[in-house]
Amino acid sequence: MFKQLTQAQLDPILSLSIAYRADDRADKMDLGIGVYKNSQGETPIMQAVQQAQQQVLATQTTKSYVGLAGSEVFNQSMMDLLLSGTSAHSRAAAVQTPGASGALRMLADLMHLAQPDTTVWLTNPSYVNHKPVMEAAGLTVKYYPYFDHATKQVNSDAMLAELAKAGPKDVVLLHGCCHNPTGADISFSDWQAITALANKNGFLPFVDIAYLGFGDGLEQDGAGLKYMADNVEEMIVAASCSKNFGLYRERTGAAIVISDSLPEAQKAKGRILQLARASYTMPPDHGAALVATILTDDALTATWKQELDQMHKRLLSLRSGLTKAVRAQGSDAFNFIEQHKGMFSVTGLSPEQIERLRAEYGIYAVGDGRINIAGLQEQQLDYLANALITVTK
């Protein structure tokens, strides 16, 4: 049976880590995989998470099954975090999933169940796993204009003109903030315009929010999502706790369905649980228990918000520091990096230039030119600046 299989293509991001670990150069740098690292090059456990772990350890009395929906305290906490203050808060239902990728797949399966001929519109470019997940669920994928490679910003006019063609059998996937891979975010007025188009043309908005708090801050990063949720009848959301809680390996995510009424949202939730039973059955508990503990404890919530704000400010400092280091070496070609949001920026480097970064400098980045700003250490900025200038000459 298995001899008939062809060789699988390596994941363009995860495979970089394997090559990076095999590199014995002392000044090597992994700017591929999307994890936050501190000034020592470590991905730390947040203090709020450490304190929550102590509480969970002290109070947890069983390792029995939690249930298909996972932790309902976690589910409610995620809806509170993302939807509080909106009309959608009282007409939404959530399911805990194995990471945001699990949420993407469950919502894709739900769309296919409800409307098999659904077309999902993705930003061009988009997160590398969006297309495979949607297609694995049997959905059609289409791209809409998003990133202007000349300005390194969002081409709002082209985006809105194309999305005006989307109709009732379409789903438009939006990045809630800190666009992956480009780092270029839509404006609040873009959120308003897309919301108006959704109401006019009947397409379903689908928001993937994986970096809440890493762009302009917790409240600002969620403003577009909240506006849209408050002003459409139906919407779906995939949320991740990997980055803003530092729970990468715990695979902690949520799938949220917003409908015109709570009974309709609960009906959709029931179908997601049915789909989950036929897949992973139920999600892992530990990460969700930690998030639920943090978000239901005022002191832990305050600690988490303070730590998240520190991470956000450090990202801003790294962006500013890198662009200053490039300018100090005689180039303003990378000034746009300071304007981008979150962990990533698309540099505009060609695959050949990316290969030169790896071969000549031990700098590992994704072939599409994306670099992970959050993977940088302050002492590496001059080295990276010199490498960027050299390979672009």
Secondary structure, DSSP 8 states (H G I E B T S, - for coil): -GGG-------TTHHHHHHHHH---TT-EE-SS-----TTS-----HHHHHHHHHHHHH--------TT--HHHHHHHHHHHHTTSGGGGGEEEEEEEHHHHHHHHHHHHHHHH-TT-EEEEEES--TTHHHHHHHTT-EEEEEE-EETTTTEE-HHHHHHHHTT--TTEEEEEESSS-TTT-----HHHHHHHHHHHHHH--EEEEEE--TTSSS-HHHHTHHHHHHHHH-S-EEEEEE-TTTS--GGG-EEEEEEE-SSHHHHHHHHHHHHHHHHTTTSS--SHHHHHHHHHHT-HHHHHHHHHHHHHHHHHHHHHHHHHHHHHHHTT--TTGGGGT--SSEEE----HHHHHHHHHHH-EE--TTSEEEGGG--GGGHHHHHHHHHHHT-
